[in-house]
């Protein structure tokens, strides 16, 4: 007997309480925007500027010990990552230490670098600083601008793609779902003040792709059913299409979440922010593909006079009414 998270055949009405779902989504979006402007984001070193130190030691790296040694210096946001490379020797243990820019300074001063070195020598006496590089506020500002442009271009590309593949009403619905997901993800990071860096931008772009994939699956079934059931009401066709793809949607989301939860628990601090963004994105992306994209399509309506598909793409549905 195969495991099923939802029954094989369902007949749930996803539009029976549209006002509640639209009101809930609108409230979440307004709250996210409000927190963003009132509380802001906890930008990481990538966006605030700082200094990156590359260290090397013959002793095995213990990230927790490094962090405990530097913590008393009170330098704020510090990221420590062990670097793995198959070309390294057995006694070549490398780390990348990122320290945020201090107040009123373009970069971390030489005195602070010296203090960090002294603190780390208590843990690894043979440690050496191979390189020290700084990122100033100007470069960080450019990274913020580039990140925003990347997200907007991705959403714009989705709009054009869905428009060409389906109709403009489908495109607006898909983009509405993507904007919903991105705003809510930024909002949760603002509320919880989780560090927001370039890895989170990568997560946002991944969320856009995941949500789009889910939405396209539903829309593809909607288009098939609109051809098959020409006399049925649009809301009825949408409900039928979502129910037919529900098992696939839930199974995909749950299996993805299982992998992400394992990474969140066992992956460590370095990727925890990225994984949290992905977990949240999968949840809101699944929700939006059903309750945001489809609701927008229902409100906009679609034309029912498409030309007949060719013999290889479902012509058997062209003249069937139900």
N, C-alpha and C positions, 0 to 999 in steps of 0.2 A: 504493500500500500504506500503510495507516494505522499509525501508531506505537502499539504496545501495550507498556505497562510490565509487564503480567502477561498470561499466555495468556488467550484468550477463555473457555475452559472449564478450570477447575481442580477438583481433588478432594483438596485438602490436609486433613489431619486436624489441626484446631486444638486438639483436646482430648486428643490422644494423650499429651501430657506436661503435664497440668494441674498436677501437683505442682511442676514446675519453674517454670512461669509464676506460680503463686500464691506460691511461695516467693520468687521474684525480686521481685515487687511488694511483698510483705510486708517484705522486707529493705530495699528502697528507702524505704518509708514509715517504717520504724523509724529508718533512718539520717537521713532528713530531719528527723524530730521531734527526734532526738538533737542534730543540728547546730543546730537552731533554739534549743534550750534551753541548749546549751553555748556556742555561738559567737554566736548572735543574728543579727539582720539589720542591714545597713548602711543605717539610715534616712536618707533625704534631708531636705532643709530642710522639706518639707511636714510631716514627722512629728517633727522635732527642734526646729523653731522657727528663726527667722533674720530677715534683713532683705532686702527687695526694693528695688532702686534702679532707677528709670527714667531713662535718660540720653538726651540728644539732641545731635546734632552735624551740621555741614554736610559733614563728611568721610565717605567711604564706610566702613562698619563692616567691620573685619576681626576676627572673633571670636578667632582665634588670637593676634593682637597684643594684644588686650584681656586675654586670659588670661595671656599672658607678662608683661604689665605688673603685674598684681595678684599673681601667684604668689609673688614674693619677700616679700610681707607675711605669708605663713604663716597665712592665715585659714581653712584647712581646705576644706570642700566649697564650691565656687563653681560656679554655673551661669550661663552667659551665652547669651542668646537674642536674635537680631535680630528686631525686630518689623516686619512688613510690613502696610501698609494702603493701599488705593487712594486714600484721601483725603490722604495725605501729599504734601508738595511734594517736588520733586526733590532739594532740599538738606536735607531733613528725614530724618535717619537715626536711628532709635530702637532702643535695646536695653533688655532687662530683665536686671539682674544680681542674682542671689540669693546671699547670703552666710549660711552657717550661724551659729546663735547660738554665741557664744564661751563657754568654760567659766565657770560661775558668774555669767553675765549673762543678763538677760531678753532683750536685743537687742544689736545691734552699737552700740557707743558712737559719740558724735559725733567723737571723735578718729580712730577707725578709718574712719569715713565720709570724713573730711578726707584721710586718708592714701590712700584709694582714689581720691579725686578728683585728688590730686596725681599719683598714678601714671598715671592715665588721660590726664591732660593732656599727658604726655610722648608719648603716641600721637596724641591728637586735642586740640590746644591750645584749641579752641573748645568743648569738651564741657561740657555743663551737666547738673546733676541736677534733673530736672523734679519728681520726687517720691521720697520715701523712706518705706517702710512696713515695719513689723515684725510678725512673728508670734511670740507668746510660747509657752512650753511648754504652757500650759493649752489654748490653741486647738489646738496640735499633738496633744495627747492626745485631744481631741474628734474630730479627723480620723481618728486611729487607730481609735477606737471606731466611728465612722460607717463606715469602710472595712470593718471586720470584719462589721458588721451588714449592709452591702450584699451582701457575698459570701454570707453565711448566708441572707439572704432570697432571693437568686437561686437557690441550691441548693434551698431549701424550695419555691419556686415550681415548679421543675423536678419535684420529687417529686410535687406535686399534679397537675401537667399530665400527666405520664406515667401516673400512677395513673388519671386520668379517661380517658385515651386508650386505654390498654391494660389491664393488671392490676397489682395491687400488686407482684407479683414483678418485673415489668418496671421499675417505678418504683425499687425497691430496687437493682436492677442498674445502672440509669442513674445514680443518686445515688452508688453505690459508685465508679463510674468517675469522676464529677466530683470527689468528695472525693480520690480517688487523684491526679488531675491537679493539683488545687490544692496538695495537700501536697507533691508532688514539685517543683512550680514554686517554692514557698516554700523548699524544701530546697536546690535548686540555687542560689538567690540567697544563702542562708546560707553554703553551702560556698564559693562564689566571691566573696562579699562585694561583689556588685554593688549599686549604689545602689538602694534600695527607696523609691519615692515614690508619689504619687497616680497617675502614669502606669502604674505596675506594677499597681495595683489595677484600672485600666481594662483592662489586658491580661488579668488574671485573669478578669474578667467576660466578656471576649471569648473566652477559652479555654473557659469554661463553655458559652457558646453554640455554639462550634465543635464541641466534643466531643459535646454533646447532639445536634447535627444529625447527626453521624456515627453515633451510637448509635441514633437514631430510624430512620434508613434501614435499618440492620441489623434492628432489632426489627420494623419494618413488614413486611420480607420474611419474618421468622420467623413472624409472625402469619398471613401468607398461606399459607405452607407448612404450618403446623399444621392449617389448614383443608383443604388439598389432600391432604396425606399423613397421614391420621388414624391409620394403623396403624404408622407409622414411629416409632422411638425418638426421644426429644427430642434426644439428642446428635447423632443423624444429621441431624435437621431443622436444628439449629443449624449444623452443619458445612456443609450444603447452602446455607443462607441466607447465611452469611459468604462462601462461595466465589462465590455468584451476585452479591454486591455488592462483591467484592474489587477488581475492575477500577475501579469507580467510586470506591471509597475511596482506592486508591493514586493514581489520577490527580488527584483533588481535592487530596490532601495534597501531592503533588509540585508541582503548579502553584502552590499557595499558598506552598510553601517557596521556589520560585524568585523570586517577588515579594518575599518577606521577606528573602531573602539579598541581593537587590539593594539593598533599603533598609538592611540592616545594614552593607553595605560602603560605600554612597554617601550614606547619610542623615545622617551626622555624629553627634557625641556626644549631641546633645539627645534624639534618639529611639532611640539605640542600646539602652538598657536595655529600653524597651518592645518593640522588635523582637526582642531576644534572648528575652524572655519569650514572645512569640508563636511564635517558632521552636521553642522547647522545648515549648510547649503543643501545637502541631500534632503533634509527634512522639509525646509521651506520650498525647495525646488519641486519635490513631489506634490506638496500642497498646491503650489501655484499652477502647476501643469493641469490640475483638475479644476480648481476653484477660481483661478484668476484668468488664465488663458482662455479656457472654455467659456467662462462667464462673459468675457469681453467679446468673444465670437458670437455668443448668443445675443448680446445687446446690439452688435453691429449688423448681424444678419449676413447671409451669403446668397449669392445668386444660384439658381438651380438649373441653369440652361447650358452647362458645359457641353462641349462637343463630345461625341462618343469616343471612348478610348479605343486604341487599336486592338487587334485580335490577341496580342500577347500581353495586354495589360488589364484584363478584366472586362472584356466586351460582354461576357455572359451576364453582367449586372446591368447593362445599359437599358434594357427594356423590361425590367422586372419591377412591378409595383406591389406594394404591400400596405 
